[in-house]
Amino acid sequence: MWQYYLISGLGLVFLLSAIFSFRNTMLFLKNGNKATATVIGLHRYESDGEVFAPIFTFQTKDNRLVTYELAEGTDPPAWKIGETATVIYNPSDPSEVSLYSYFRVFIWTLVLLSIALPLLVIGGGYFIAVRFIL
Protein backbone atom coordinates (compact mmCIF):
# COMPACT_ATOMS: atom_id res chain seq x y z
CA MET A 1 0.00 0.00 0.00
CA TRP A 2 2.92 2.38 0.62
CA GLN A 3 3.65 2.22 -3.12
CA TYR A 4 0.38 4.03 -3.85
CA TYR A 5 1.28 6.78 -1.40
CA LEU A 6 4.59 7.13 -3.21
CA ILE A 7 2.91 7.16 -6.63
CA SER A 8 0.34 9.73 -5.46
CA GLY A 9 3.07 11.86 -3.89
CA LEU A 10 5.15 11.83 -7.07
CA GLY A 11 2.05 12.70 -9.09
CA LEU A 12 1.39 15.62 -6.79
CA VAL A 13 5.00 16.84 -7.07
CA PHE A 14 4.82 16.71 -10.88
CA LEU A 15 1.41 18.41 -10.86
CA LEU A 16 2.71 21.25 -8.68
CA SER A 17 5.75 21.55 -10.95
CA ALA A 18 3.44 21.77 -13.98
CA ILE A 19 1.40 24.50 -12.29
CA PHE A 20 4.59 26.40 -11.44
CA SER A 21 5.82 26.01 -15.04
CA PHE A 22 2.45 27.20 -16.39
CA ARG A 23 2.56 30.24 -14.10
CA ASN A 24 6.07 31.15 -15.27
CA THR A 25 5.09 30.65 -18.90
CA MET A 26 2.06 32.90 -18.52
CA LEU A 27 4.21 35.60 -16.88
CA PHE A 28 6.71 35.28 -19.74
CA LEU A 29 3.90 35.66 -22.30
CA LYS A 30 2.36 38.60 -20.42
CA ASN A 31 5.62 40.52 -19.97
CA GLY A 32 7.42 39.44 -23.13
CA ASN A 33 7.69 41.33 -26.39
CA LYS A 34 7.13 39.82 -29.80
CA ALA A 35 9.41 40.37 -32.75
CA THR A 36 9.89 38.99 -36.23
CA ALA A 37 13.10 37.00 -36.48
CA THR A 38 14.89 36.12 -39.70
CA VAL A 39 17.07 33.08 -40.32
CA ILE A 40 20.54 34.41 -41.14
CA GLY A 41 22.39 31.12 -41.19
CA LEU A 42 22.44 27.44 -40.39
CA HIS A 43 24.79 26.07 -37.76
CA ARG A 44 26.06 22.70 -38.95
CA TYR A 45 27.18 20.20 -36.34
CA GLU A 46 27.61 16.47 -35.86
CA SER A 47 25.07 14.54 -33.80
CA ASP A 48 24.50 11.02 -35.11
CA GLY A 49 25.11 12.51 -38.54
CA GLU A 50 25.08 16.05 -39.80
CA VAL A 51 22.30 18.31 -38.47
CA PHE A 52 21.47 21.96 -39.04
CA ALA A 53 20.21 24.43 -36.43
CA PRO A 54 18.84 27.78 -37.60
CA ILE A 55 20.40 31.01 -36.39
CA PHE A 56 17.88 33.83 -36.07
CA THR A 57 18.35 37.53 -35.69
CA PHE A 58 15.74 40.02 -34.51
CA GLN A 59 15.55 43.60 -33.39
CA THR A 60 14.21 44.48 -29.95
CA LYS A 61 11.90 47.43 -29.31
CA ASP A 62 14.89 49.44 -28.09
CA ASN A 63 16.70 48.73 -31.41
CA ARG A 64 19.17 46.13 -30.15
CA LEU A 65 20.06 43.40 -32.60
CA VAL A 66 19.88 39.94 -31.00
CA THR A 67 21.10 36.66 -32.45
CA TYR A 68 19.41 33.45 -31.31
CA GLU A 69 20.28 29.86 -32.23
CA LEU A 70 17.53 27.28 -31.97
CA ALA A 71 18.57 24.56 -29.53
CA GLU A 72 17.76 21.66 -31.84
CA GLY A 73 18.75 20.82 -35.38
CA THR A 74 17.37 18.67 -38.16
CA ASP A 75 18.56 16.88 -41.27
CA PRO A 76 17.52 17.98 -43.81
CA PRO A 77 17.36 21.58 -42.58
CA ALA A 78 13.85 22.60 -41.50
CA TRP A 79 14.61 26.28 -42.10
CA LYS A 80 15.96 28.20 -45.07
CA ILE A 81 18.05 31.34 -44.90
CA GLY A 82 15.73 34.34 -45.17
CA GLU A 83 12.69 32.63 -43.61
CA THR A 84 10.98 34.51 -40.81
CA ALA A 85 9.27 33.47 -37.59
CA THR A 86 7.70 35.24 -34.66
CA VAL A 87 9.66 35.09 -31.41
CA ILE A 88 8.85 36.25 -27.92
CA TYR A 89 11.61 37.57 -25.68
CA ASN A 90 12.13 38.98 -22.22
CA PRO A 91 12.57 42.77 -22.63
CA SER A 92 14.99 42.98 -19.71
CA ASP A 93 17.04 40.01 -21.01
CA PRO A 94 16.60 39.55 -24.79
CA SER A 95 18.73 36.39 -24.69
CA GLU A 96 15.72 34.72 -23.04
CA VAL A 97 13.82 34.03 -26.24
CA SER A 98 11.50 31.39 -27.65
CA LEU A 99 9.80 30.77 -30.95
CA TYR A 100 6.22 31.90 -30.54
CA SER A 101 4.29 28.67 -30.98
CA TYR A 102 2.06 26.71 -28.63
CA PHE A 103 4.28 23.65 -28.36
CA ARG A 104 7.54 25.57 -27.88
CA VAL A 105 6.09 27.89 -25.26
CA PHE A 106 4.24 25.27 -23.22
CA ILE A 107 6.59 22.28 -23.67
CA TRP A 108 7.60 21.90 -20.01
CA THR A 109 4.06 22.31 -18.73
CA LEU A 110 2.88 19.62 -21.14
CA VAL A 111 5.71 17.21 -20.26
CA LEU A 112 5.16 17.61 -16.52
CA LEU A 113 1.39 17.17 -16.87
CA SER A 114 1.84 14.08 -19.02
CA ILE A 115 3.85 12.54 -16.17
CA ALA A 116 1.63 13.81 -13.32
CA LEU A 117 -1.78 12.76 -14.58
CA PRO A 118 -1.14 9.00 -14.98
CA LEU A 119 0.57 8.90 -11.57
CA LEU A 120 -2.40 10.66 -9.96
CA VAL A 121 -4.90 8.38 -11.70
CA ILE A 122 -3.05 5.25 -10.60
CA GLY A 123 -2.37 6.43 -7.04
CA GLY A 124 -5.74 8.09 -6.54
CA GLY A 125 -7.57 5.23 -8.23
CA TYR A 126 -6.26 2.81 -5.64
CA PHE A 127 -7.56 4.91 -2.75
CA ILE A 128 -10.94 5.37 -4.45
CA ALA A 129 -11.15 1.62 -5.09
CA VAL A 130 -10.29 0.79 -1.47
CA ARG A 131 -12.91 3.19 -0.15
CA PHE A 132 -15.81 2.43 -2.48
CA ILE A 133 -15.23 -0.93 -4.15
CA LEU A 134 -13.10 -3.20 -2.02
JOBEL-V329242 format. One record per pair of residues at least 24 apart in sequence whose C-alpha atoms are under 8 Angstrom apart, sorted by the first residue. I is the first residue (numbers start at 1). GAP is how many residues later the second one is. D is the distance in Angstrom with one decimal. If there is no record, write none. Layout:
I:GAP:D  I:GAP:D
This chain:
4:118:7.7  4:119:4.8  4:120:7.8  4:122:7.0  5:118:6.7  6:117:8.0  7:112:5.7  7:113:7.2  7:115:7.4  7:116:5.3  8:111:6.2  8:112:5.4  8:114:7.6  8:115:4.6  8:116:6.4  10:106:7.4  10:109:7.1  11:104:7.3  11:105:4.4  11:106:6.7  11:107:7.7  11:108:4.8  11:109:5.0  11:112:7.9  12:104:6.8  12:108:7.0  13:103:7.7  14:98:5.7  14:99:6.9  14:101:6.8  14:102:5.0  15:97:6.8  15:98:6.1  15:101:5.2  15:102:7.5  17:92:8.0  17:95:6.8  18:90:7.3  18:91:4.8  18:92:7.5  18:94:5.2  18:95:5.8  19:90:7.3  21:87:6.7  21:88:5.5  22:84:7.3  22:87:5.7  25:80:7.0  25:81:7.0  28:62:7.0  29:59:7.5  31:59:7.1  31:60:7.8  32:56:5.9  32:57:5.2  32:58:4.8  32:59:6.2  33:28:8.0  33:55:5.4  33:56:5.5  33:57:6.5  33:58:6.3  34:52:6.7  34:53:5.6  34:54:4.4  34:55:6.5  35:24:7.0  35:25:6.9  35:51:5.7  35:52:5.5  35:53:6.4  35:54:7.9  36:48:6.5  36:49:5.7  36:50:4.6  36:51:6.2  37:47:5.4  37:48:5.3  37:49:6.0  37:50:6.4  38:43:7.7  38:44:5.8  38:45:5.7  38:46:4.4  38:47:6.6  39:40:7.4  39:41:6.9  39:42:5.0  39:43:5.2  39:44:5.5  39:45:6.3  40:41:5.5  40:42:6.3  41:40:5.7  42:39:7.4  50:25:6.7  51:24:4.9  51:25:7.2  51:26:7.2  52:24:7.4  52:25:5.4  53:24:7.4  54:25:6.4  60:31:7.7  60:34:7.5  66:28:7.0  66:29:7.3  68:27:7.3  68:29:7.6
